[in-house]
Structures are given as structure tokens and as C-alpha cells.
Amino acid sequence: MTVKDLKLGCQTFTWEMLGDRFAGGPDDLLKAIADGGYAGIEITDTMIGRYADRPAEFAAALNSTGLTLVSFAFGSKSGFTLKESIGADLEAAQRWIDFAAAFPGALVSMGSATVVSDGPRDDKFPVAAEVYNRAGELGRKAGVDVAVHPSSHHNTLLFDRADYDRIFGLIDPSQVGWVPDTGHILRGHKDMADTLTTYRDRIRYVHLKDVDASGNWAMLGKGVCDTQTVIDIASTAPRFNGWLVLEEESETAAADPAAAVKTNRQTMRGYGA
């Protein structure tokens, strides 16, 4: 795969992180992302709004803006680590898998396992793996790829390299893929390139994000992320679908999300994408 084959999408968390400061809806997101020069969108269960039960209408809205649904991302208050919530988490997975099935090639991304209860941390990995694996089986039956998106946010179970090694040792790679997030990896790992290379075969698409040397979120190209290396590694991954999804969490984006994601899109032109 060459740089010219890459496709650029935008994640809606840049607006979601604003909370009540964002008063718009999904159509505002579509317009801002299309106007920013992107070809695709990854939207979350929080931001899908009125389209949650109307995939056909969402497809029409995407078509009107020229965008492709790259992935539908969702999380759970259970952090995917509570045994008593496995059933409810799988019901949610089925709901969003059914939604994504209306969009050819769209994936379902499941958020990072998170510690939300007392008890040994090690005991939470098998619970998360069971949820991910069973969701992956639901996706396989529906013809929708399911992938895991680890994060470095508060109480994540999937922070450093040891955590990645542990969860990937429990997840069936034939059922569940991986959405590596460069910013989250850099915050918890010493060597992002080695992590990406070690688990290259699991990569489905990539979240491209930057941080500074202290691990604070930075605009793309303003931190320590070696974007060219990420592109080089992902491009050789056997199941990489060509999508780089840019996600921005910096203070710059908090001040003006639409302008920030547009700037990031322009930054990627420097890589020929």
C-alpha cells in the first residue's frame, strides 16, 4: 500500500470531550468533518444522536456530505470488566454491529477495558477478553469486523506494554482486531514502533494522535509522534484497511474543534495523504 492509497477519517471525540460546551448534533459533525477535507468519519454511540436507530437516514446524511463511515465506536459504564454486565455489553455490541452492517466496510470499535470496581486488577483481563471475543463472534456472524481500541485515559486496564501483551494473549486474533491509537500508546509505552510492529497482524485501521514529551495531548505534528513511521508500519499490516482516523484532544482543539481538525488534515498533506 502506498501513501496515495491511504484514506483519512476524523473521530468525533474532539467534540464529545467538550461535554455541555458542544450544543450541536451529528449533522454539525458531518459538516465540520467534510469541510475539514476528510473522506471518512468514526462516530460514537454518544454522538450519533437521532440517527441511532435510523441507519438508512444516517447513510443518506453521509452521502450528502461525501463521507464514508469508517467505524462505529462504543464503550460501556462497565468498562467491559464486570462479569455481571457481560450480557448487557454484548447486547450493546449486537446493536451497534447491526447498525454498522448497513455500511459496507464499516467496523465496530470497542473502547478500552477500564477498572470500575474493586478487586485484583489481573482478574479483570479475562472478563474483558471474554466480552471482546464474544463480540467478535457476533461481528463475524454479521459480516462486521470488531476491533479493540485501548486508551490511556483514567483507570484504563490497557495502558502499558505489559497490559497490551496480556490482553492480546487472551483475545482471538481471528475474531477481534486492533485499532492502535498512537497518542495513547506513546503515553504508556516506551517504544510505539515496536508495539505496532509486534501486533501488526491485528491492525485494522489506525487512530493518529500526538502528544508532547510529557504525555500531554498535542496537535498532530507538534509532539513526539513519528507519523511517517506509523504510516510505514501500518501500510505493511496484512489487514489494514487503509484508513488513518485523526483524533484530536489537545487544548487547541478544545478551543475550536473544527479549526483544529482542519489544521490536522492540512498537516497530513505534508506526508502526501
Secondary structure, 3 states (H helix, E strand, C coil): CCHHHCEEEEECHHHHCCHHHCCCCHHHHHHHHHHCCCCEEEEECCCCHHHCCCHHHHHHHHHHHCCEEEEEEECCCCCCCCHHHHHHHHHHHHHHHHHHCCCCCCEEEECCCECCCCCCHHHHHHHHHHHHHHHHHHHHHHCCCEEECCCCCCCECCCCHHHHHHHHHHCCCCCEEECCEHHHHHHHCCCHHHHHHHCHHHECCEEECEECCCCCEECCCCCCCCHHHHHHHHHCCCCCCCEEEECCCCHHHHHCHHHHHHHHHHHHHCCCC
